[in-house]
């Protein structure tokens, strides 16, 4: 005769999930693009770039010379 094993049923305890108040993520405003007549200079070689026409993009373009970002003059 086969013996029967008694299996205990385990109930899973479900904890209530607390909803946290989430702060809305604020988008950073884009910096204005280079304006007409702005000048940028390279700190390594001394090259100067003058902006003739603004592109009108929403994001900023970085002018790079000698592997470094050019600074406003």
N, C-alpha and C positions, 0 to 999 in steps of 0.2 A: 504494500500500500504506500502510495506517495504521500509525503508530508507536505502540508500546505504552509508556506511562509507568509506571515502576516506583514504586509507592507504598509508602513505608516504614510499617510498622505501629508505632505508638507504644504502648507498654505503660504503663498508668497505675500509678504507684507508690502503693501503699496503705500509709499509716503506721499502725501499731497505735495504737489509742486507749487512753490510760492512764485508768483509772478513778480518780477522786479520791475521797477519803473526804469525805463530806458530813456536816456536823454537823447533827443534827436541830434544827429550828426550835422553840424553846420559845414556847408561847403565854403572853402576859402575863396575869397574873391581873387580873380586873376589880376596880376599886376599889369598895368597898361603896357602895351608894346612900345618899342622905341618910337619916339616922335620925330618929326622932321627937324633937322638942324641939330640933333644931339650928336655928341662926339664921344667916341670910345677910344681908349689908348691901351696899348699892350705894355705891361710893366717890365717885360723882358727885353724886347727889341725896340720898343718905342713907336711902333706902327700906329697911326691914327686913322680911324675910320669915322667918316661923317655920314649920317643918315640923310639920304636925299628924298626918300619917299617912305611913308609908313605903310606897313603891310596890311594892317587892319585885322590881324588875327586876334583871337581871344587869349592866347597864351603868349608867354614871353620867349623870345628866341635869344639864346646865349651866343654871343660872339666869342669865338675861341681863336687864340693865336698863341703859338709857341706852347701848346698843350695847356694853356691857362685861360680862364675866363677874362675877357677884357673889361676894364673898369670905366665908368663914366668919367669924363673929364670936364 
